[in-house]
Amino acid sequence: MKYNHLKIEPKWQKIWAKNKYKNWQSQDFSKKPKKYILDMFPYPSGDGLHVGHLEGYVATDIYSRYLRMTNHNVIHPMGWDAFGLPAENYAIKTNTHPEQVVEKNVKNFKRQIQSFGLSYDWTREINTTDPEYYKWTQWIFLQLFKAGLAYEDYKPINFCPSCKTGLANEEVIDNKCARCNSIVEKRKLRQWMLKITDYADKLLDGLDKLDWPQSVKELQRNWIGKSEGAHVKFKVQSNTGRIGELEVFTTRPDTLFGATYLVMSPEHPLISQWKVHITNHSEVERYADTAFQKTEEERTDPQKSKTGVELHGIEAINPANNRPIPIWISDYVLMGYGTGAIMAVPAHDTRDFEFAKKFNLDIIQVIKPEKEVVGIDEVYTGNGTLINSGNFSGLNNETAKEKICLYTSSKKTVAYHLRDWVFSRQRYWGEPIPIIKCEKCGNVPLKEKDLPLKLPKVKSYQPSGTGESPLANIEKWVNTKCPKCGGPAKRETNTMPQWAGSCWYYLRYIDPKNKKAFIDAKKEKYWMPVDLYVGGAEHAVLHLLYARFWHKFLYDQKILTSNEPFKKLINQGIILGDDREKMSKSKGNVISPDGIVKEYGADTLRMYEMFMGPLEAMKPWDTSGISGVNRFLNRIWNLISEQTKAGNWKKIKDNAKQKKSLHQAIKRATKDIENLSFNTAISGMMECLNAFTEKDESNLSVVPQVKKEYLEDFLKILAPFAPHITEELWQMLGHKKSIHLEKWPKYNEKFLVEKDFELIVQINGKVRDRIKAPMDISQDNAEKLVTKQEKIKQLLNGQTPKKIIFVKNRLINIVI
């Protein structure tokens, strides 16, 4: 009798729903050890979930179910990251309010998730577009504003002409918008910024303590980009005398005597201050305008040809040797890194060398390697002994660093690649920023009692593309009174980026209904940090860096007790299409799980996704592989349903081989689930089922029977993987309580001790036989056992072995 998934799976889903999913609900302050298991919550797009999304969800579901059965208090929630561009763009296209779009998509996502039998605690469900949720997103922004970490600036930013909004640096990949792949432009717009740079060191230091993939930690380290060096001040003079000084950042103060020119960023503010002294200022301005339109990736590409303009009429004085050196501007120097100016040492820096060779600038070697010989057209970037460095010549360059800093009154410092976070978007569908703009008082925070500042409903969501949000056109909403002086004022019309709501959502799950406080302190202390976080590697910098920043800020404000949000992180691997390409609508290789569930059932889909390979590995979808998993579940169904129908449980005798195989499967499943090695846990269950159904070689007509308690324990270890079929079979075995409320079975080591093994018999290195032998058999006894075998006797044909090679508990090789 075949397992009817179309009947049985909906049956149990209705029972779980009728019970309001109480089996999965966590209890605050339980005496059981807590475990917080979290998925990266989805953006509810109109396309619904595909099989790639499901992989991580099934993995955390199996782990959560296992933890509940091992007496843990598990919080395993789900919600919706629903602000942002996809819903808004769809709303513009269909003339439907984004709120309605999100409501429809959330309903479909939730239907899919529940059809997969995922055990989420739905009492904790959240939605980032719910005013009761984003009230607290706005509240966090106000805390950042009051702490001086949220500020307004008018500066060049990345602008996507297709999305018609500003982008954070982290949202630009290879000069393209990470969402729509359009080429990004540079525009000067009024923006809200978050001073994430103030947390650069804390974000770096915290990485060492996290159980995260090394690749993710390295990406964050590189993005933060900490460089230790010094600020060196160069006097700047014109024909009429000193006009000021230019401070540069360098990681190599030991090479200061070899600095033969300075390079400024084209955006450097001192250029306009020195305008009257720069005789070719119009040429400099033209170059700066061209550089402004380039992206950071274009400007810093090491392969590109070096360009620049010398600032005629002014020069700098090298503080190490008082030598006059020229000043240039070049687009490879960025205003956001260091001081926006560098000293160039072409003999010891590849980029500076290329620039100097192109523009015929001086090259002075100041470090001599200990053993290598450096040619005139070579750059040496290593350590060595100083030369051409005045009184410092002869010193090791590392030793000289601090001495040269003292000699030139240079200050040791640190620079970062990390930039402050561009936090505002010129779009409609996002959290309103709770700031009132008053001509008299400036930027005034909204009073906390007036939160949430709700997003108004509007007829048109079309962005202007000019740098103004559609909210700017809603005069009734924009015009208000200043909370400070009571005078006429206007609301901020930019909205927050989509990342705002996802920065702290894991905290709202802990206390989702709290209207009076951001979070209950006792609940936060009990549940945090998240024990396991599973999601895609594409969030390695964007979401994870932002969430850590907000979390550390809230920790510093004494609102949280943990200084890191996610203790352990796992990135599930990408599931490729059956064409071995990444799934995408344009390629037509996206596989919807709905069709798989209809044809094979949710339990088969769940188990197949876990059986495909290691959780973190990239793997191609193979529909033919589903059939094998489906047959496995049907074999279990047939075995238990037939034995239940026979009803002769008391007559079934103990079977040592079945018992051993069961305990092996329990041990393996326990270990593998704890290590998130779900594919090998399934392999162990398949081997156990084979042992259960293996026929007696002495009487092949006898149908194998399995003791009821063996089958019960087997169902318990299968339950986290296949929750529907195990509920049905558990009930079939006479139980009324859900199998998911049962205790995890324990294995007994005494049943796992191997008494016999298969001894491989070779003659001249070729396998000729396999013989059952007792464990730890001696070589003498193994030789006697093998030579008694009729098959081996015939093959030896009376010949005396020249040599016998014996590998204990494995093989014997007879050389003749």
N, C-alpha and C positions, 0 to 999 in steps of 0.2 A: 504494500500500500504506500503510495507516494505521499510525501509531506505536502499538504496543501497550504502553501504560504499565503495565498490570496484570501483564505478564510481565517487562518490562525493568527497571522500578524496583526490585521486590523482588530481582531477580537481582543488581544492583549493590550493594544494601544488604547482601546476604549476603556478597558478595565483600569489601566494606569491613570487615564484622564479623569475617570469617574472618581477615583481615589485622590484626585488633585495632586498626583505625583508625589504623595507623601513619602514613598519609599526613598526618594532622592533628596528629600529636604534635610538641610543641615540644622543643627541646634547650637545656638550661641551658648558659650560657656559650658559645653559638655565636658564631663570628666574624661571622655575618650581623647586620645591624642588627635590634634587637629591636622588636617591637610587641606591646603587651598590649591585646587587644580584649575587652571585657567586656559581658555582658548583666546587667541586674538579674535575679538568679535568682528563680524563681517559688516561690510557695507551692503545694504539690501538693494542690489541692482535689479533691474527688471528681468535680467536673464536667469535669475535663480542660481542655486548652487550647482557646481559641476563636481565630478568625482574627485578632482584635486582638492577642493575645499574639504571634502568629507574625510580625507585621510587623517588629518590632525584631530578632527572632532571624534572620530572612532577611537583613535589611540588614547585620548584623554578619558573617553567614556569607559573603555576597558579598564584603565588604571583606576578610575574613580570607583567603579563597581567592585573591583578587587579590594580596594582600600576599605570600603564599607564592610565587606565580608571579613576583613581582618581587624574589625573592631575600631575603625577610625571614624572620626567625625569629619565628614568631607563637605566642603563647599565647592560646588561645581556649577557656576552660573552661566547665563547667556544673555546677550543684549544686542543692541543695534547701533552702529556708528553711522548715523543717517543724515548728518549735515554734509554739504559739499556740492561740488559741481555736477556730478552725474544726474542727480535728481532735479537740479535746477535747469540743466540743459534740456532734459526730457520735458520738464514743465513748459519751457519756452516753446518747444517744438509742438506740443499737443494742446497748449493753452489750458493746462491743468495745474492747479496749485501744487507746489512741491510737497506740501503736507499730505495731500491725497495720494500722490505718487508713492511717498514713503509708506503710508499706511497700507497700500495695496501690496507693495513689495515685501514688507515685513510679514504680512499675513501669509504670503506664498513661502517665504523662507521658513517661517515657523512650522507650516504644514509639512515641508520637506524634512526638517529636522526631526519632527515628531514621528514621521513615517520611517525614519531610520532607527528608531528605538533609542535615541540618545537620552541619557538620564540627567538632564539639567534640572536645577532647582528653579522652577518658573516663578516662585514667589519673589525672586530677586531680580526679575527681568527689568532691564533699563532701556531707555532710548535717548540718545544725545539731543534729540530735537524736542523732547518734553520740557516745557518751561520749568517744571519742578526739578529737572535734572540740570538744565543749563543755568538755572539760578546760581548754582554752586560753581559752575565754570566761571561765571561772571564774578562771583565772590572771590575766587582764587586770583583773578586778574586784578581786582581791587587790592588784594594783599600785596601783590607784586608791585602795583603802582605806588602804594604807600611806602614800600621798602626801597623805592627808587630803582627798581628793576624793570619797570615798564615806562618807556619814554617815547615821545614823538620826535620824528626827525624828517627832514626833507633831503632825500639822498638818492643817488642812482640805485635802482633795484632791477632785478630780473622781471621782465614783463612778457606774459604770453599773449600775443595778438589774437590767438584763437579763443582762449578762455577769457580774454579781456580782463586780466587781473594780475597783480603782482605775485611773485613766487619767492619762497625762501630759497637760499642757496642749495639746501638739501633736496629741493624739488626739481633741480635742474640736473639732467644727466646728459653728458656729451653735447652741451649747448642746446638741449631740447627739453621741452616741458615733459616731466615724468608722467603726466596724465594723458596728454593728447599728442605728444611727439612733435609739436610745432617748434620751429626755430625761435629761440628766446631773444628778445630785444632788451636794450638797456634804456630805462626811462627814469627821470627824476620825478618822484611822487612823494606826497606827504604820507608817511607811514608810521604805524605804531611798531615799536621794537621791544623785544625782551632781551635783557642783558644776560644771556646765557654764558657769555664770556667770563662773568664774575665767578662762575662755577666750574671753569675749565679744570682746575687742579682737583677739585672734589670729584668731578666726573671721571678723571683719569685714575685717581687713587683707588676709587671704589671698584674698578674693574678687576683688580688682582684677587679680590675675595669672592668673586662670583663664579658659580658653576655654569659657565656659558661656553659655547663653542669658541675655540681660540680665534677662528676666522672672524667672528663677530666682534670680539674684543679688540682685535687688531684693526678692524675697520673703524671702530670708534676712536682708538688711539690715533690713527692716521688722520681722521677727520678733525680731531682736536688739535693735533699737530704741534705739540710743545717743543720749543727750541730754546735752549739756554745760551745766553750770550751777553753782550754788553751794549749800552748806548754810548756812542762816541760823538762828541760835539766838534764840528768843523767850523771855524770862522769863515764867513763869506765876505768877500770884498769886491768893490767895483773900482773904476778908475778914480773915483772921488774918495775912496777909503772904505772902511768896514761898514757893511749894511746890515749885518745880523749874523746868525749862525744856523747851521743845518745839523740836526741830530740824526744819526743813522743807527740802525740796529745791525749788529754782526754777531755771528756765532764763532768768528775767528779773529778775536782781537790780537792774537799772536802774529797775524800777517799784516798788521797795520802799516808797517814800513813799506810794504809792497802795494799799498793802495795808490793807484795812479789816476783815478778819476772817481767821481760820485755819479750816481744815477738816481733821479727822482721819479716818482710816479707822476704821470701827466696831470693827475687831479690834485696834486699837492697844493695846499692853500698858499704856501709861501711864494709860488710862482707869480700869482697875481699881485702880491705885496711888493715883489721886486720888479714889477712890470716896467717901471721907468728906467731901470738900470739894464734891462735885457734888450739889446739892440735889435735882435731878430724876433721880437715878441709875436708878430703876426704869424711867422712860420711856426713858432711854438704852439700858438693857439690852434692852428689848423691841424697840427699833429695830435694835439690833445682831443680835439673834436672827433677825429678818426678813431683814436684809441677808445673813446667813450662808448662807441657803438659795438666794440668787440666784447665777447664774453671772457670770463676769467680763464676758461679752458683754452680759448684761442690765444690769449695773451701769454700764457705760461707754457704753452706747448714747446718742449725742448727741441722739437724737430723744425720749428718754423725759423725762417730767416730773421735775423736780428735787425731791428729798425730803431731809430732814435734821432734826436736833434740836440745839438750842443747849445747851451745857453750862453750866447755871445755877450760880452760886456761884464760878466761876473766870473769869479773863480773862488775855489775853496783853498784853505790852508790845512795841510795834513798836520795834525797836532803832534805826531811822532817825530817828524823831521823838519817841520815848518816849510815844507815844499809846496808851492802853488800847484794846484791840480784843477783840470776842467770839470765843469758840472754839465751833465746831460739829463735829458728826460727820455724814458723808453717805456713802452707799454708792458714789458715783462715785469716791471716793478708795480706792485699793487698797494694802494693806499691803505687797505685794510690789514696788512701784515706789517708788524713792527712799527716803524715810524713813517713808512711810505717813502723811505730813501735808503739806499745802500751804498757802502763803499765797495769799489770794484778792485779786486786783486787778481788780474788776469793770469798770473803765473800759477795760481793755485785754485782756480775755479773755472770749470769748463765753459760755463755760459759767459763769464766775464772775458775769458780768453777769446772766444768767437767774436764777441763784440769789439774787443780791442784790435783784433786782426782786421776786421772789416773796416774800422774807422781809423786805423793806423795810430793807435794809442800806445803809450809806453807799457812795457811788460818787464817787471823787476822781480827776479826770483829772491825770496827771503827765507825759504826752508830748503835745506839740503838733506835728501834722504841718506840714511846710514849706509846703505849698500847699493841702491839703484843708481843708475846714471840717467839723468833726465836731459833730453835733447832740447834744442832751442824752440822747436815747434811742439813741445809736449807740455801737458799740464800735470803737476804733481799735487795731489789732494791729501796725501798722507802726513804722517808725523816725521819729525826729524830734528835737525839742528838749525838754529837761526843763523842766517848770513845776511849781509847788507842791512843790518838792523841796529846800527849804532852800538851803544854799550851792551845791548842784549845779544849781540852776535856770540855764538858759541853755546848759548843755552838751549836746552831741550825746549821745543815749542810749547809743550803742555805746561812746563814750569814757568815759561815766560808770559803766559796769558795774564795771570794776575798782576805780575810786575809791570807789564805794559799798561794795564788798566790803571794802576796806581800812578804811573808816570804821566799819563795823559788825562788824569782825573775822570776816567770813564767809569760809568756805573754798571755793575753787573745787573742783569735783568733777564726776563723770560718773555718770549713772544709766542703767539699761538696762530695756527691756521684758522681756528674756529672764529666765525663771525657772529654778531648778535642776530637773533632770530627775527626775521621780518614777519610780524604777527598780524597784519591787517590785509584784508582782501577787498577788492572793489566789486563785490558781488552781493546778491541779496540773501541767498540761503545759507546763513551762518549765524552764530551767536552775536547779537548786538553788543558792541563794546560800551560798558556802562560809564561813559565819560561825557560830561556836559562842557561845552566850549563857551566861555563867557569872555567878552571883550575886556571886562574889568578884572576878573579873577583868573583868567587863563583856563587851563584844563582842570576841571573840578570833578572829583569822583562822585558818582551817584551814592546816595545814602543806602546803607545795607538794608534798611527796612523797606526800601522801594524796589528791591530785587524780587523776582526776576524782571528785568527790562525786556518785555516781550517783543518779539519780531512782529511787526504789523503785517496784516494781509494786504496785498496789493494786486492790481490788475495786470501790471506789466513788470516782468522780471528781467527784461532785456538790459544787459550792462551797456553803459555808454561807450566804453573803450577809451574814455578821456581821462580816466583816473578817478572818476566819481562813481560811487555805488548807486544803484537804483533807489536806495533809501533817501538819497538827497532830494528826490523829487516829491517826497511826501511831506509837504509843509506842515500839515497838522501834527505829524509825529515829530518832525525835526524841531519845530519851534517850541521852546519850553522856558522854564524859569531856572535861574542859577540856584543851586542848593545852598550856596554860600551867601550871596548878597541879595537874592530874590529878584534880580534884574533880568531883562530879556536875554535869552541864551539859546544855543542850538545843540542838538544831540550829535554825537559822533556818528557818522553815516557809514564808515567802513565796518566790515564785520570780521569776526575772528576766522582763522583758517580751520579747515576740517580737523587738523591735528589737535585743536584745543580740547574737544570733548573726549578724545582718546587718551589724553595725557594722564587722566586720573580715574577712568571708569572702573578700574579694578577696586578702587576704594568705595565707590558708591554701592557696589554689590554687597559690601559688608553691612551697610545700613541704608537700604534703598528707599525707605519710607520716611526718613527723618526730615521734617520740615523746619525744625528749630535750630539745628546745628549741622555743620558740615559733616561731621561723623561723630558717633559716640566713642569716647576715648577708650572705654573698656573693651568694646567690640573690636576696635582697631588693634589694640594691644594683643587681644586674643588671636585674631586671624592673620595678622600680617607677620612676615612678608608672604608673598605668593610662593608656594613650595615648588610648583612646576608650571612653567609658562610655555605653551606650544604654539608656534606660528611660523609664517614664511620668513625666509632669510632676507627678503626684499625690505624688511622693516629694520634692518640692522643699525642704520643710522637714524633715519627720520623719527619714527615713533619711539624707539627704545631710548634714544638720546634725549628727546624731549620729555618723555615720561620720567626718566631718571632726574632730569633737571628740576621739574616741578616737585617731585617727591623729596628731593634733598632740600629744596626751599621750604616746603611744608614741615620737614623735620627740623630745620633751623628755627622755624617759627613756633616750635614746641607743639605743633598740631599732630604730628606723627611720632611714633616711638621707634620706628625702623628707618635707617638712612638709605636703604636700597629697596626697591619695590619687588624685584623678581630674583629669588634665590637661584633657581635652576632654569635654564632656557634650552629648549630643543627646537631646532628648525627641521620640520618635516621636509622630505625630498619632494621634488616636482614630479608629478605623474604626467608623463608625456602622452600624446595621442597615440593611436595604434599605428600611425605613420612615423613614430619616434621623433616627432616634432612637438614643440611646446604648444599646448592647446590654445587656440584662438578662433574667434568667430570668422575672421578673414580666411583662415585655412580650412574652415569647415570640419575641424577634427575635435571639436568640443563634445564630450560625452556627458549627457545628462543622466544623473542617477535615477531619475523617475522611471525611465524605461527599463533599467536593470532591475529595479525593485519590483516592477510589475511582472517581469518575465521570470526572475529567479528568486526574488524575496530580499528583504533588507538584511537578514542574517547572512545570506550568501554573499551579498555585496560587502558587508562589514568584514567578514572573514577573508574574502578575496583581497581586499585592499591591504589588509595586514599581512597576508601570506605572500604578497608580491615580492617582498624583499625587506631589508632593514628600513626602519622608519625614516632615517635621515638620507637614504639613498635616492638618486634619481632613477625612475623605472618606467618602462613603456606599458601602456594599457594593452592587455591581450584578452579579448573576449573569450577565446577558447579556454583560457585558464579558469574562468568562472565555473565552467561545467564540472571540473574536478572537485572544487570546493562544494558545489551543489550535491554531487554524488556522495561526498563524505557525510553531509548532513542527512541525506536520505538514508544512508546506511545506519546511522544512529537511530533515526526514526523507526526504521523497519525492525532493528534489533529489539528495541524496547517495546514497541507496540505489539510485536509477535509474542514476546515472552509474557507481556501483560495479559494478552488474550489467552495464552496457554494456562496462566494462573497457577503454575506449579513451583512457586518460589522456594518453598521449604524443601523440595526434593533436589534442588540444585546444589551440588557439592562444591567444596572449596577447590580452587584451581590455582596452584602455586605460580604458574606462568602468568596467568591473568592478574593475580595479585601483585606480582613483581612489576609487571608492565604498568599497572595503575599507579603504584607508588613512584615509579620512575617518572610518569607523566605529571603527577602532582608536584614532585620535586622540581621538575624542569619548568612547569608552568609558573610555580612560585618564584623561582629565580629569574626566569625570563621576563615576566610581567614587571617585576621590580626594576629590571634593567631596560624596560621598554623594548625588549627583543621579541615582539609579538609573533613574527614569522616562525621563529624556532619553537615557541610555545605551541603553535598550531601543529608543527611537524611532530612534536612529542605526542599530542593527542591523536594524530593520525596513526602513529605507530601503536599506540595503546589500543585503538579500535581494531587494528589488524590482529593484535594478540587476542582480543575478545572474540573475534569471528573466525580465527584460524581453526580449521577442522582437524580432528584427531587422525593422524596418518594411519593408525591401525584400523580405523573404521570411518571412511570418508563419507558414509551415508548419514552419520549422526550430525544433527544440527547443533552447533556449539551453543551452550547456555552460560549465562553470566549471573553471578549472585546479585541480588537486588542492591545490597549495600555498595558493591563495586560500581554499579551503574549510577547510583545516587552521587557518589563522590566524583565520578566522571562528569556528570551533568553540572556539578558545582564549579568545576574548573573551566567548563565550556561556557557557563552562563554569562560571564562578562563579554565574551566574544559574540555569542548568539543568544540574545536575551529572550526572543520570542519562542523559539522551538524548545528551549530548556524550560520555560514556564509551563508550556503545554505538556511536555513529557514528565515534568515533576508532578503535575496534577494527575497525569495518567498513572503514576506510581502510587497514588493515594494520598498525596499531601495537599492540604488546603492553604497553607501559608505560602507566600511567594518564595521562590528559590533564591531571589536576590536579597532576602533577609536571613538566609542561612549563613552559618560560619564556614569559613574557608577550610577545606580538609587538610589534615596534617599527614605527612608521609612518615614512614617508619624505616630507619636505615637498615634494620635487620632483614627487611624484605628485599633490600637492594643489593645485598652481598652476592656477588657472582660465585657460583659453585663450579660451574663448568664454562669452558670456552671452546671456540672452534679453532682447532689446530690446523694450520695450513701446511700441507705436505708438498715439498718440491723435490724434483729430481733434476739435478744439473740446472737449477734455477727456474725450471718450469713447473707451474702448479699442476699437481697430478691428483690430489685428493684433499678433502677437508674432513677432519675427524673430531668428534666430540671428546674432549679431554678434561680432567679435573684441573682447576686453577692451581697454579704454582707447582705443576708437575716437574719433576727433575728431568735432566737430559737423559739419564739412563733409562728411566721409566718411559719417557717419550719415545726413545728408540725402540724399546721392547713393544710398546703399543703399536707403533707404526709398522714395524716389520712383521707383525702378526696379521696385518690386513692382507687379504687375498689379492687385492688389486695391486698393491705395492710389491708383493712377492713376485707376481707375474712380470712386472716392469723391471725389477732387479734381475730376474732370471738367474739367480745364483751368484751374481757378481758381488764381490766384496767392496764396500764403499771405501774410496780413497780418503774422504774427509766428510765429516758431518757438522753442519753449522746449525746451531740452536739459538733461537731468540725466545726467551722465556715468555710464556702466555701469548705467543703469537705464531711462530712458524718453526719448521725443521726442514733443512735443505740437505739432501743426500747427494754427494758428488761421487760419480762412478767413472 
